[in-house]
Amino acid sequence: QVQLVESGGGLVQTGDSLRLDCAPSGVFLSTYVMGWFRQAPGKERDFVATITWRGGRTYYADAVKGRFTISRDNAKNTVYLQMNSLKPEDTAVYYCAVKTVVSPNPPQVSDFRFWGQGTQVTVSS
């Protein structure tokens, strides 16, 4: 079992920046892939970004490429999502998740076994 605790959400204005943190705990293997998803009201949960824990390889959704950066600090056992140039359409609940299986990109919700409780990000216009 892996437990995930997210933090860092909030209310910001268009163009602002925000950083989300995710700290996994429990039985965590270096072969796992960490990911961020988001879900706006009335919409499906969408993929945002992933990073491999061991090699730090990243993959992004087109909607956030160039604005968001996913990174990890192995020493602090934390994954980050740095969000810059935020837009109102980025408003959603953001979820941290762990992928324990090997599967092709783009990542699907069903590929991820463990999920955090979510943190709200609201971008006002």
Phi, psi and chi 1 to 4 in degrees:
 res  aa     phi    psi   chi1   chi2   chi3   chi4
   1 GLN       -  141.6  -77.5  -70.1   89.5      -
   2 VAL  -123.0  132.4  176.9      -      -      -
   3 GLN  -106.8  141.4  -65.6   77.6   42.8      -
   4 LEU  -126.1  131.6  -59.4  168.1      -      -
   5 VAL  -122.7  118.0  178.0      -      -      -
   6 GLU   -99.2  153.9  -59.1  127.1  -29.0      -
   7 SER  -155.2  163.7   60.2      -      -      -
   8 GLY   109.4   -3.0      -      -      -      -
   9 GLY   -70.2  171.5      -      -      -      -
  10 GLY   167.5 -169.9      -      -      -      -
  11 LEU  -106.8  123.4  171.5   63.3      -      -
  12 VAL  -134.2  173.8  -64.4      -      -      -
  13 GLN  -102.9  162.4  -64.9 -175.2  -27.5      -
  14 THR   -53.9  132.6  -61.9      -      -      -
  15 GLY    92.4  -12.4      -      -      -      -
  16 ASP   -75.8  173.0  -76.2   -8.8      -      -
  17 SER  -119.6  156.3  -61.6      -      -      -
  18 LEU  -153.7  145.9 -157.1   59.9      -      -
  19 ARG  -121.6  130.9 -168.0 -172.5   79.5 -179.9
  20 LEU  -103.3  140.2  -55.0 -178.3      -      -
  21 ASP  -115.5  148.9  -64.2    1.6      -      -
  22 CYS  -141.0  123.0  174.1      -      -      -
  23 ALA  -114.4  108.2      -      -      -      -
  24 PRO   -81.8  148.2   27.1  -30.2      -      -
  25 SER  -144.4  166.2   61.9      -      -      -
  26 GLY   100.9 -152.6      -      -      -      -
  27 VAL   -82.7  101.9  179.7      -      -      -
  28 PHE  -124.7  125.1 -172.1   84.9      -      -
  29 LEU   -99.8  147.1  -56.9 -178.7      -      -
  30 SER   -68.3  -13.6   62.0      -      -      -
  31 THR   -83.3   -6.3   55.1      -      -      -
  32 TYR   -70.6  159.2  -72.8  170.8      -      -
  33 VAL  -116.4  131.3  174.7      -      -      -
  34 MET   -96.5  142.8  -60.3  -65.5  -61.0      -
  35 GLY  -140.7  161.1      -      -      -      -
  36 TRP  -121.5  135.0  -73.2   95.5      -      -
  37 PHE  -124.8  167.2  -77.1   74.2      -      -
  38 ARG  -144.2  152.6   64.4 -173.9 -177.9 -175.6
  39 GLN  -139.6  117.0 -171.8  166.2   18.5      -
  40 ALA   -88.2  158.3      -      -      -      -
  41 PRO   -56.2  129.1  -25.5   34.6      -      -
  42 GLY    76.4    6.5      -      -      -      -
  43 LYS  -121.1  167.1  -64.3 -170.8  176.0 -178.9
  44 GLU   -75.6  162.2  -66.3 -176.1   -9.8      -
  45 ARG   -76.5  124.8 -168.4  167.0  -63.7 -170.9
  46 ASP  -111.0  145.4  -68.8  -28.4      -      -
  47 PHE   -69.4  141.7  161.6   69.8      -      -
  48 VAL  -116.8  -57.2  174.7      -      -      -
  49 ALA  -163.8  155.0      -      -      -      -
  50 THR  -134.9  159.7   54.4      -      -      -
  51 ILE  -147.2  135.8 -173.2  167.2      -      -
  52 THR   -78.2  136.9   60.9      -      -      -
  53 TRP   -68.5  -36.2 -167.9 -100.0      -      -
  54 ARG   -78.8  -52.4  178.9  176.3  -72.9  173.0
  55 GLY   -99.1  -11.7      -      -      -      -
  56 GLY    72.9   20.5      -      -      -      -
  57 ARG   -73.5  137.0  -70.0 -166.1  -47.5  -84.2
  58 THR  -116.1  157.9   59.1      -      -      -
  59 TYR  -149.7  137.0 -176.8   79.0      -      -
  60 TYR  -128.3  152.0  -64.8   93.0      -      -
  61 ALA   -73.3  147.8      -      -      -      -
  62 ASP   -57.8  -33.7  -72.1  -17.0      -      -
  63 ALA   -65.2  -21.1      -      -      -      -
  64 VAL  -118.3   -5.0  -54.6      -      -      -
  65 LYS   -59.4  131.1 -155.3  173.1  -68.2 -176.6
  66 GLY    90.9  -15.9      -      -      -      -
  67 ARG  -113.8  -35.4  -61.6 -171.5  -61.8  123.6
  68 PHE  -106.0  147.8  -68.6    9.9      -      -
  69 THR  -134.0  125.0  -58.3      -      -      -
  70 ILE   -99.8  138.4 -172.1  170.8      -      -
  71 SER  -149.9  168.4   61.9      -      -      -
  72 ARG  -142.1  151.4   89.7  -95.6 -171.2 -100.4
  73 ASP  -119.6  102.7 -174.3  -32.1      -      -
  74 ASN   -62.7  -35.5  -69.2   28.0      -      -
  75 ALA   -66.1  -37.1      -      -      -      -
  76 LYS   -92.5   -3.1  -65.6 -176.5  177.8  179.6
  77 ASN    52.8   49.9 -147.4   43.3      -      -
  78 THR  -138.7  142.5  -57.6      -      -      -
  79 VAL  -111.3  140.7  173.2      -      -      -
  80 TYR  -120.3  151.1  -53.9  101.0      -      -
  81 LEU  -128.6  103.8 -175.6   67.8      -      -
  82 GLN   -87.3  120.7  177.6   66.0   42.5      -
  83 MET  -115.4  116.8  -56.1 -176.5  -66.6      -
  84 ASN  -114.3  163.0  -61.0  -31.6      -      -
  85 SER    49.0   50.0  -57.8      -      -      -
  86 LEU   -66.0  145.7  -77.6  162.1      -      -
  87 LYS  -122.0  157.7  -52.8  173.7 -177.9  178.9
  88 PRO   -55.6  -32.8  -29.2   36.8      -      -
  89 GLU   -71.9   -6.7   49.9  -96.5   44.7      -
  90 ASP   -83.0   -6.6  -65.4  -42.5      -      -
  91 THR   -61.6  124.5  -64.7      -      -      -
  92 ALA  -178.4  170.8      -      -      -      -
  93 VAL   -87.7  127.8  176.0      -      -      -
  94 TYR  -102.8  132.8  -77.5   70.6      -      -
  95 TYR  -118.9  136.5  -64.3   91.1      -      -
  96 CYS   -92.9  143.1  177.3      -      -      -
  97 ALA  -149.4  161.4      -      -      -      -
  98 VAL  -120.7  127.3  177.4      -      -      -
  99 LYS  -101.0  123.1 -175.1  159.7   83.5   84.5
 100 THR  -108.7   -1.8   59.7      -      -      -
 101 VAL  -116.2  158.7  -62.8      -      -      -
 102 VAL   -89.1  125.5  176.4      -      -      -
 103 SER  -154.2  156.7   59.2      -      -      -
 104 PRO   -76.6  158.1   27.3  -34.3      -      -
 105 ASN   -78.0  154.2  -72.7  -37.4      -      -
 106 PRO   -75.2  148.8   27.6  -33.0      -      -
 107 PRO   -64.0  145.3  -20.1   32.4      -      -
 108 GLN  -111.5  154.4  -54.7  -63.5  -43.5      -
 109 VAL   -53.5  -40.3  170.2      -      -      -
 110 SER   -67.9  -14.4   56.3      -      -      -
 111 ASP   -77.0  -16.3  -64.4  -25.0      -      -
 112 PHE  -102.3  129.0  -69.5   74.9      -      -
 113 ARG   -93.9  -36.7 -178.6  176.6  176.9 -174.8
 114 PHE  -117.9  141.1  -56.7  106.8      -      -
 115 TRP  -133.4  147.4  -67.3   84.7      -      -
 116 GLY   -83.3 -179.4      -      -      -      -
 117 GLN   -82.8  -13.3   78.7  -74.2   -3.5      -
 118 GLY    93.4  150.2      -      -      -      -
 119 THR  -137.7  135.4 -176.0      -      -      -
 120 GLN   -81.6  132.3  177.4   69.7   46.2      -
 121 VAL  -121.2  123.2  172.3      -      -      -
 122 THR  -124.1  125.2  -56.8      -      -      -
 123 VAL  -114.4  117.1 -175.5      -      -      -
 124 SER   -91.9  149.2   64.6      -      -      -
 125 SER   -90.3      -   56.8      -      -      -
